[in-house]
């Protein structure tokens, strides 16, 4: 197995199945030698419908989904493609239908289903499919390769702390959880990741890796990487003005696909603009963190950002809103922010601005062991990513304050 405990964690998802059939599917999978977590959706799923898929399911080593193709084949195809997006490279999808129409079978296979079972559900046929899958998962030649997570960071505007958060989260994944982590500065020029870490980033730019993607392998990558004493590995942005042309989006996508096979986590600190390069990063990302501070300018820009990203297929599920420096006395309230952006705030972080300025000036990130409210919350964030049930929340004032949000929303 590909985990240290020797137990394969499997997720099973049923979509649009009758409850009795859904229960039979789950019970059958639970008889396999896997640690099983499950979820049943009564309706078809898609990015537009924003279904909740918990971290336990997403972090499974492999996933099995059974999708009903009778009720609405078009929506079944949409669900199949959506699940493939969420569980990239580690999902097996089984189509279930009463129809024996070859056209329906072809439709399901083209959508990405690898098995087609008929109603009434034959448990023997399902068990045979699971045994074939078990052989694939247990065979080193056919096992699903571990795939790292790509976490991209975007600031609603400059100065909201995007780089600070990306640097500290990357550091804490290394220091607290021993995860192999790569931090990429994807700013087109004069990014600050290396500055915040006290590194010389001039010889380790991300754009050079992208330019060499056609011959990229582990050995070549090693020559580009800057290494921080903590164990964090870094690719920087160019430290000159006007010296870098826009990166080819396809090359960026291929580079990130390679990097996720080399690391547990790839964290990408991005510039604010939604150009083709950043759209390629978003498309490759497991999670997209949108950073803002609780003041009117940042919230207005965040709202515009969210509106733009919601137009991109499969992006809404990835978006996580982070409000930084939340302990400001005159901050815009949580309720006002969520009303403005029409999304929940996922993470709230305290205002430790003075402490962080000192950290930046020294080129030394705040230690996760330090008695700092900021460090405590970032440790919880890192814990959540690797599977802890801890949540990240800074103290919030319940006192309502008048704001200018109505001018913009």
Residue pairs with C-beta under 8 A, 6 or more apart in sequence:
1 7
1 8
1 61
1 138
2 8
2 61
2 143
2 144
2 146
3 9
3 61
7 34
7 35
8 33
8 34
8 35
8 61
8 62
8 137
8 138
9 34
9 35
9 37
9 59
9 60
9 61
9 62
10 29
10 32
10 34
10 35
10 36
10 37
10 60
10 61
10 62
10 63
10 64
11 36
11 37
11 38
11 39
11 56
11 57
11 58
11 60
11 62
11 63
11 64
11 87
12 25
12 26
12 29
12 36
12 37
12 38
12 39
12 63
12 64
12 65
12 66
13 38
13 39
13 40
13 41
13 53
13 57
13 63
13 64
13 65
13 66
13 83
14 21
14 22
14 25
14 26
14 38
14 39
14 40
14 41
14 65
14 66
14 67
15 41
15 44
15 45
15 65
15 66
15 67
15 68
15 76
15 79
15 83
16 41
16 42
16 43
16 44
16 67
16 68
16 71
16 72
16 75
16 76
16 79
17 25
17 40
17 66
17 68
17 96
19 40
21 96
21 121
22 40
22 66
24 121
24 123
25 66
25 121
25 126
26 36
26 38
26 40
28 123
28 126
28 127
28 130
29 36
29 38
29 64
29 130
30 36
32 130
32 134
33 134
37 54
37 56
37 57
37 60
39 53
39 54
39 57
41 51
43 49
44 71
44 72
44 75
44 76
44 78
44 79
45 51
45 79
45 82
45 83
46 75
46 78
46 79
46 82
47 82
47 85
47 313
47 314
47 315
47 316
47 317
48 316
50 316
50 317
53 86
53 317
55 384
55 387
56 387
57 63
58 86
58 87
59 387
60 90
61 90
61 137
61 144
61 146
62 90
62 91
62 92
62 133
62 137
62 144
63 83
63 87
63 90
63 91
63 92
64 91
64 92
64 93
64 94
64 130
64 133
65 80
65 83
65 87
65 91
65 92
65 93
65 94
66 93
66 94
66 96
66 117
67 76
67 79
67 80
67 83
67 93
67 94
67 95
67 96
67 113
68 76
68 96
68 97
69 76
69 95
69 96
69 97
69 99
69 104
69 107
69 108
70 96
70 97
70 98
70 99
70 119
73 104
73 107
76 95
76 108
76 111
77 107
77 108
77 111
80 93
80 95
80 108
80 111
80 112
80 113
81 111
81 112
82 314
83 91
83 93
84 91
84 93
84 112
85 314
86 317
88 147
89 144
89 145
89 147
90 144
90 147
92 114
92 115
92 133
93 111
93 112
93 113
93 114
93 115
94 113
94 114
94 115
94 116
94 117
94 126
94 129
95 105
95 108
95 113
95 115
95 116
95 117
96 116
96 117
96 118
96 119
96 121
97 104
97 108
97 116
97 118
97 119
98 118
98 119
100 118
105 116
108 116
109 116
115 129
117 125
117 126
117 129
118 125
135 142
136 142
136 143
136 144
137 143
137 144
145 261
146 261
147 260
147 261
148 259
148 260
148 261
148 262
148 263
148 264
148 265
148 266
149 260
149 264
149 265
149 266
149 286
149 287
149 385
150 256
150 259
150 260
150 265
150 266
150 267
150 268
150 281
150 284
150 285
150 286
150 287
151 169
151 265
151 266
151 267
151 268
151 285
151 286
151 287
151 289
151 385
152 267
152 268
152 270
152 281
152 282
152 285
152 287
152 288
152 289
153 162
153 163
153 165
153 166
153 267
153 268
153 269
153 270
153 289
153 291
154 162
154 270
154 272
154 278
154 288
154 289
154 290
154 291
154 305
155 161
155 162
155 272
155 291
155 292
156 272
156 290
156 291
156 292
156 298
156 299
156 301
156 302
156 305
157 272
157 292
157 297
157 298
157 301
158 272
159 293
160 291
160 292
160 293
160 298
160 324
160 325
161 291
161 293
161 324
161 325
161 356
162 269
162 270
162 291
163 185
163 191
163 192
163 193
163 196
163 269
164 196
164 356
164 360
165 289
165 291
165 322
165 324
165 349
165 378
166 183
166 193
166 267
166 268
166 269
167 183
167 193
167 196
167 197
167 269
167 365
168 365
168 366
168 374
168 375
168 378
169 267
169 378
169 381
169 382
169 385
170 181
170 183
170 232
170 265
170 267
171 228
171 230
171 232
171 365
171 368
172 368
172 378
172 379
172 381
172 382
173 179
173 181
173 264
173 265
173 267
173 382
173 385
173 386
174 180
174 181
174 230
174 231
174 232
175 230
175 231
175 367
175 368
176 368
176 379
176 382
176 383
177 382
177 383
177 386
179 264
179 265
179 386
180 233
180 262
180 263
180 264
180 265
181 232
181 233
181 263
181 264
181 265
181 266
181 267
182 225
182 233
182 234
182 235
182 259
182 262
182 263
182 265
182 266
182 267
183 193
183 232
183 233
183 234
183 235
183 267
183 269
184 193
184 206
184 234
184 235
184 259
184 266
184 267
184 268
184 269
185 191
185 192
185 193
185 194
185 201
185 206
185 234
185 235
185 236
185 237
185 269
186 206
186 237
186 268
186 269
186 270
186 271
186 277
186 278
186 281
187 237
187 269
187 270
187 271
188 237
188 238
188 244
188 246
188 271
188 277
189 237
189 238
189 239
189 240
189 241
189 242
189 243
189 244
190 237
190 238
190 239
190 240
190 241
191 201
191 236
191 237
191 269
191 271
192 360
193 201
193 234
193 236
193 237
193 269
194 200
194 201
194 204
194 226
194 234
194 236
194 239
195 201
195 360
195 363
196 359
196 360
196 363
196 365
197 228
197 232
197 234
197 363
197 365
198 362
198 363
198 364
199 226
199 228
199 234
199 236
199 363
200 226
201 226
201 234
201 236
201 237
201 239
202 236
202 239
203 226
204 224
204 225
204 226
204 234
204 235
204 236
205 224
205 235
205 236
205 237
205 238
206 235
206 236
206 237
207 237
207 238
207 244
207 247
208 224
209 216
209 221
209 224
209 235
209 255
210 247
210 248
210 251
210 252
210 255
211 251
212 220
213 251
213 254
213 255
213 258
216 255
216 258
218 262
221 258
221 259
221 262
224 235
225 233
225 234
225 235
226 233
226 234
226 235
226 236
227 233
227 234
228 234
233 263
238 244
246 275
246 276
246 277
247 277
249 276
249 277
249 279
249 280
250 280
252 277
252 280
252 281
252 284
253 280
253 283
253 284
256 266
256 268
256 280
256 281
256 284
257 284
259 266
260 266
260 284
265 385
268 281
268 285
270 278
270 281
271 278
274 305
274 308
274 309
279 312
282 288
282 309
282 312
282 315
282 318
283 312
285 318
286 318
287 318
287 320
288 309
288 315
288 318
288 319
288 320
289 320
289 322
289 347
290 302
290 305
290 306
290 309
290 319
290 320
290 321
290 322
291 322
291 324
292 298
292 299
292 301
292 302
292 321
292 322
292 323
292 324
292 337
293 323
293 324
293 325
293 328
294 323
294 325
294 326
294 328
294 331
294 332
294 333
294 337
295 328
295 331
295 332
296 332
296 403
296 404
296 405
296 408
299 332
299 336
299 337
299 340
299 341
299 405
299 408
300 340
300 408
300 409
302 321
302 337
302 340
302 341
303 340
303 341
303 408
303 409
306 319
306 321
306 341
306 342
306 343
309 315
309 316
309 319
310 316
319 343
320 346
320 347
321 337
321 341
321 343
321 344
321 345
321 346
321 347
322 345
322 346
322 347
322 348
322 349
323 334
323 337
323 345
323 347
323 348
323 349
324 349
325 331
325 349
325 350
325 351
325 352
325 353
326 348
326 349
326 350
326 351
326 394
326 396
327 350
327 351
327 394
327 395
328 351
329 397
330 401
331 397
331 401
332 401
332 403
332 405
333 397
333 400
333 401
333 403
334 345
334 348
334 396
336 403
336 405
337 345
338 344
338 345
339 405
339 409
340 405
340 408
340 409
347 381
347 392
347 393
348 392
348 393
348 394
348 396
349 374
349 377
349 378
349 392
349 394
350 373
350 374
350 377
350 394
350 395
352 372
352 373
352 374
355 366
355 372
355 374
356 366
356 374
359 365
359 366
366 372
366 374
366 375
367 375
368 375
368 378
368 379
368 382
369 375
373 394
377 392
377 393
377 394
380 388
380 390
380 391
380 392
381 392
383 390
384 390
384 391
384 392
